[in-house]
Amino acid sequence: MRMLQAGLTVKGPVATANVAAFMGLATKLIERDPTAPGIGVFHGPSGYGKTYASIFAQNRTRAIRVEVGDYWTRKTLLKSVLAEAGLQARGTIADMAEAVIRILGDDPHRPLIIDEADRLVDKRMIELVRDLQDKSTAPIILIGEEHLPTKLATVERVHNRVLDWVAAEPTDLEDARALAASLCPRLTLEDDLLAEIVNRSDGRARRIVVNLIRASEIARNLGVMRLDRAAWGNNGFFDSRPPSPRNIAALARGM
């Protein structure tokens, strides 16, 4: 049975399959023909590691990266992009848009990554992103939930400018090994336990990380440096399901 070796240390970010997929999308946009569309879309369910992959790519490509807030307006979006580029926002919305276009156009191989892009479609702000890309020619990557492509299909002028659509995939056993090596470098985790963690976590990287942290706690409590499914025992797995409502009256009677 393949295992992670105790004491293994992984330096830097973990290059999961979704990190590789995101980097592939970024590279395709950066190296595209000048006549090709300049927008890429990376989509998938919550917890699949999309944001983590985008931060990895940001560090590798010097990208400007923003995460759209629920309260954002066009002005907030432009101010945030300028702030990430190290500039202070000045003037009207039109002035700020022109400033963003200049910054992006000065280095057309430097991507702009926009996380939570679903909100831009919902708020009818996505046309602003199209304008920024059209006039700067810089690559722009939109990150969102599984239905982001469907939402973008309703905005034809944006939809037609998408070069590629890349779906984030659930975390597999190989990725779980890499995450475990990074998070639990002195703990040997057997594949049978890692496979169970992946299954119980529904392949969602965020939940897998929580369960790996739990594995470290269980191993520490047991005083062991090796953990398999049998040693995990009856300890619960984190699956993010909320607890069932308690019978408060019964609890009160038991006091």
Rosetta blueprint (number, residue, H / E / L):
1 M L
2 R L
3 M E
4 L L
5 Q L
6 A L
7 G L
8 L L
9 T L
10 V L
11 K L
12 G L
13 P L
14 V L
15 A L
16 T L
17 A H
18 N H
19 V H
20 A H
21 A H
22 F H
23 M H
24 G H
25 L H
26 A H
27 T H
28 K H
29 L H
30 I H
31 E L
32 R L
33 D L
34 P L
35 T L
36 A L
37 P L
38 G L
39 I E
40 G E
41 V E
42 F E
43 H E
44 G L
45 P L
46 S L
47 G L
48 Y L
49 G L
50 K H
51 T H
52 Y H
53 A H
54 S H
55 I H
56 F H
57 A H
58 Q H
59 N H
60 R H
61 T H
62 R L
63 A L
64 I E
65 R E
66 V E
67 E E
68 V L
69 G L
70 D L
71 Y L
72 W L
73 T L
74 R H
75 K H
76 T H
77 L H
78 L H
79 K H
80 S H
81 V H
82 L H
83 A H
84 E H
85 A L
86 G L
87 L L
88 Q L
89 A L
90 R L
91 G L
92 T L
93 I H
94 A H
95 D H
96 M H
97 A H
98 E H
99 A H
100 V H
101 I H
102 R H
103 I H
104 L H
105 G H
106 D H
107 D L
108 P L
109 H L
110 R L
111 P L
112 L E
113 I E
114 I E
115 D E
116 E L
117 A L
118 D H
119 R H
120 L H
121 V H
122 D H
123 K L
124 R L
125 M L
126 I H
127 E H
128 L H
129 V H
130 R H
131 D H
132 L H
133 Q H
134 D H
135 K H
136 S H
137 T L
138 A L
139 P L
140 I E
141 I E
142 L E
143 I E
144 G E
145 E L
146 E L
147 H L
148 L H
149 P H
150 T H
151 K H
152 L H
153 A L
154 T L
155 V L
156 E H
157 R H
158 V H
159 H H
160 N L
161 R L
162 V E
163 L E
164 D E
165 W E
166 V E
167 A E
168 A L
169 E L
170 P L
171 T L
172 D L
173 L H
174 E H
175 D H
176 A H
177 R H
178 A H
179 L H
180 A H
181 A H
182 S H
183 L H
184 C L
185 P L
186 R L
187 L L
188 T E
189 L E
190 E E
191 D H
192 D H
193 L H
194 L H
195 A H
196 E H
197 I H
198 V H
199 N H
200 R H
201 S L
202 D L
203 G L
204 R L
205 A H
206 R H
207 R H
208 I H
209 V H
210 V H
211 N H
212 L H
213 I H
214 R H
215 A H
216 S H
217 E H
218 I H
219 A H
220 R H
221 N H
222 L H
223 G L
224 V L
225 M L
226 R E
227 L E
228 D L
229 R H
230 A H
231 A H
232 W H
233 G L
234 N L
235 N L
236 G L
237 F L
238 F L
239 D L
240 S L
241 R L
242 P L
243 P L
244 S L
245 P L
246 R L
247 N L
248 I H
249 A H
250 A H
251 L H
252 A H
253 R H
254 G L
255 M L
